[in-house]
């Protein structure tokens, strides 16, 4: 199945961050073959899931309204 997803957004940032962490914590050395790679990644993913890692977002709604002014409509509550 093909699923069209946006090329921007927080889900993509989270995926890139996870891949970066995987690269630094698990793939930062030579792995001899594909079976060993699969095994290493499964163990890494299992540990990562067990510790219930979370993302800490620093880009707030207020920041977005300042930096992305053109994308946020102005609503007058008068």
SVG drawing of the C-alpha trace seen along z (x, -y; Angstrom):
<svg xmlns="http://www.w3.org/2000/svg" viewBox="-17 -44 51 57">
<polyline fill="none" stroke="black" stroke-width="0.4" points="0.0,0.0 1.2,-3.5 0.4,-6.1 1.0,-9.7 2.3,-11.7 3.4,-15.3 7.1,-16.1 7.1,-18.3 5.8,-18.1 6.5,-16.9 6.2,-13.2 9.0,-13.5 11.2,-15.3 10.6,-12.4 11.5,-9.8 14.7,-11.6 15.6,-12.0 15.0,-8.3 17.2,-7.3 19.9,-9.6 19.8,-8.0 19.8,-4.5 22.8,-5.5 24.8,-6.8 23.8,-4.1 23.7,-1.0 25.2,-1.5 28.4,-3.3 30.6,-0.4 31.1,2.2 28.4,5.0 29.5,8.1 26.3,9.2 22.6,8.5 21.5,11.0 23.7,9.5 22.3,6.0 18.7,7.2 19.5,8.7 21.3,5.6 18.5,3.3 15.8,5.5 17.6,5.5 18.1,1.7 14.5,1.1 13.3,3.4 15.4,1.6 14.3,-1.8 10.7,-0.8 11.1,0.7 12.5,-2.6 9.6,-4.4 11.7,-7.2 9.8,-10.4 10.4,-13.5 10.7,-16.8 9.4,-19.5 10.8,-22.9 9.0,-24.6 5.8,-25.9 2.6,-27.1 3.7,-30.6 7.0,-30.2 5.1,-28.9 2.8,-31.9 5.8,-34.2 7.9,-32.3 5.0,-31.1 2.9,-34.2 1.7,-33.9 0.4,-30.4 -1.7,-31.3 -4.8,-33.4 -5.5,-36.3 -8.8,-36.0 -10.4,-39.1 -12.5,-38.3 -14.3,-41.6"/>
</svg>
